Amino acid sequence: MIWLMRLPGLVATAIALAQCGAAADHPSAQFANELIEMQMYLPDPENGHYE
């Protein structure tokens, strides 16, 4: 039952993260094999990181 109380918070967090990720267009590299897929965001050439 405790998960039911946490569900609205988890949904709101997922929506917020999805919107933040969609707005940013940072350079990235994608790697995949038959077991795993991943996307790495490359560092900013000027600052070394994103804020």
N, C-alpha and C positions, 0 to 999 in steps of 0.2 A: 503493500500500500504506500510505502514512503516514496517509491518511484513515481507514483501518480501525482504526488505533491510537487515533485521536481520537474515534471514534464513541461509545464508552461515556461519555466526558466530555461530549460534545454532548447526548446523550440525557439524562443526569443534569441538565445545566443547563436543558434545555427543560422537564423535569418540575418542577424547582424554581421556575422562573419562572411556569409555568402555575398552580402552587399558590398562589404569592404573589399573583398577579393575581386569582385567583378569590376569595381571602379578603377583599380590600379592596373596599369599596363606595364609591368616591369619585365626586363629580359629574363628568360628562363630557359632551362634545358630539361628535356624529358628523357627518362631512361625506363626501359621495360624489358622484361623477359617473361618466361612462361609462369613464373611465380609471383612477380611483383611489378607494379607500375609506380613510378614516382616522378615528381616534378620539383626541380630545385630552382630557386630564384637566385640569379647571379648577382654579385655585388655591384653597387653603383661605381662606375669608373672614377668619379670625382671624389665621393665621400667614403666609399668602401662599404656602405650599408644604407638601408632605407629606414626612414623614420615615419 
